[in-house]
């Protein structure tokens, strides 16, 4: 087994962040940013745009790297490059692919949701939902 390269999409608009409730393991039922594995021959930017479309039905533009994280479990090791994305248009998210739900979540709601491990701290680290500004 080897680590897998993954991407995540950080989209913030009007005081809300785009989140999906995971429909499959790992972390099924918990909220996270849209994302997933990079496919063979696919650039990271193309992967993050594809994942947003598959999981939320929204079109996105990749703006640049936000940061990266590693998630290691008993049967997985993901290296995740998280990107800032801009959602094109003003469509409503609709869950697709392996997402059970997709929606814009107000930053004030983040502490009330069951987020994937480390997501709350990661978002604050990159300045999303940081109470200090």
N, C-alpha and C positions, 0 to 999 in steps of 0.2 A: 504494500500500500504506500501511496505517496500523497503529499498534500495536494489539494485541489485549489485552483485559482477561481475565485468568485468575485462578483461585483455587487455593490449596493448603490441605490439611488437616493440621494438626499434632496428632496424637493420641498421648499418652503414658500408659502404664498399667503398673504393676508393674515399673518399670525397663526398659520396652520402648517403642519408637516404632513406629507403624504405617507400613510402607513397601510400595511396589509396584515391581516390576521392569518397566520400560517395554517395551511390545511393539512400539512404533512410533517413528519419528523425530519430533522430535529426541531424541537420547540413547537410542535403542533398546538394550535389554539392561542399562541402568544402573538403579540403585535411586533412588527419589525418594518424596516424600510423595504421597498421592493428590491428584489435582487435574486441572484442565483449563479450557477456555474457558467464559466466561459466555455464556449464550444470551440472545437478544434478549428484553427484558422481564423478565428474571430478576434477582432481587436477588443480591448477593454471598453472603449467608448461605444462600439457597436453592441457589445453585450449588454451594457447598462440600458441603452435605448430599447433593445429587444425585450429585456426583462420587464421594464416599466410597461411596455405595450402588452405583453403576455399577462402580467399580473393585475393590471389596472384598466386596460383598454385605452389608456391615454398615450398620446404622442409626446415625446420628450426630446430635448436637445441636451447633450452632454457638455457641461461648462468647464470642468476641470476637477482634479483630485481634491477631495476634502481631507482624507486621511486613510489609513489602512488599519486593519485589525486581524488578529488570528483567533480562531475558535477551534479548540481541540476537545474532542469527546472520546468516548471509548471506541467508537467505530468511524470517526471522521476527523479530518484536519483540514480546515478551510483557511486560506489566506484571502482576505476580502479587501479589495480596493473599493472604497466608497467615494462616489463622485457627486458633486453638485450638479443637479439637473434643473432645467427650466421646463415646465409643462407648457406645451403649445396649446393655445386656445383655453376655453373655460369649461371643458366637458366635465361630467361627473364620473368619478372612478367607479368601475364595475369589476368585481372580482373575477379573475380568470386563472387558467393554468392551475397551479397548486395553492392559490390564495383562497381562503374561505370567505374573506371580506376585504374590501378596500375602501378607504375614505380619508378625507382631510380631517386631521385631528388638531384641535386648538392646542397651542403650547401649554395652556393652563390645565389641560386634561392629561398631559403625559404622566403625571404622578399617580393618576387614578387607573391607568391601564396596566395590564399584565404584559410588560414588554419582554422581549428576548433578553437573555443574560448579557449584561454590559451595555445595552443600547442606550439607556438613560444617561449613563456616564459618558458614553461616546458622543452623544448629541450635545451634551453640555460642554465637553472638551472642544468640539468644533464650533461652539457658540450658538447652538440651537436650543432654545428653552432655558438659557442661562439667566437666572434671576438677577444677576448683576448687570445685565444689559446686553 
